[in-house]
Amino acid sequence: MFRLPILPLLLTLSLLPAVPALAQSAAPAPATRPAPTAPLPAWEQLSESQRESLLAPLRDRWNSADAGQRQRMLSHGQRWQSMSPEERDKARRGLRRFEHMSPEQREQARALFGQMRTLSPAQRDALRERWSQMTPEERKEWVRDNPPPAKPR
């Protein structure tokens, strides 16, 4: 007579109703965006401890900076305050773009920026046009001939 192994069969049959639930819990949850939160309060509405937690890193950086670095930090803060919201957005976008560049692209950007600061608007346009026509090798050579200015520290 043919005998089926009863215990494994019973165990398998008893677990069948749980399979859909196991499959759902094992599947990764779809990526969702966090629910939008209420807008954060204005500076004046922050608690003293919230303000302190935001300012502490800046205080540490200021205290460890030399006089030249402190002057640059102060002038950057004043310039930021004088910018329009559109200018601030443009600066943020530029910073994000710079952060995603390779080290070689950053060096090229520094060299171009340093050079363009000394040029008239017409000369800048001419350099942009020339840059867009250059091959990668020509760009490397141009950066070698026009190194970026030294980074202030």
Number of C-alpha atoms within 10 A of each C-alpha: 3 4 5 8 8 9 9 10 10 10 10 11 11 10 9 10 10 10 10 10 10 10 10 10 10 9 8 8 8 6 6 6 6 6 6 6 6 6 6 8 9 7 10 8 10 12 10 10 9 11 13 12 10 10 11 11 11 12 12 10 13 16 10 11 14 11 10 11 15 15 13 13 16 13 12 12 11 11 10 14 11 11 12 10 11 9 12 14 12 12 14 12 12 11 11 11 11 15 11 10 12 10 11 11 13 16 16 20 16 19 20 21 14 16 17 16 10 10 13 10 11 9 12 17 13 12 16 13 11 11 15 9 11 12 10 10 9 12 16 16 12 16 19 12 10 14 16 18 12 9 6 7 8
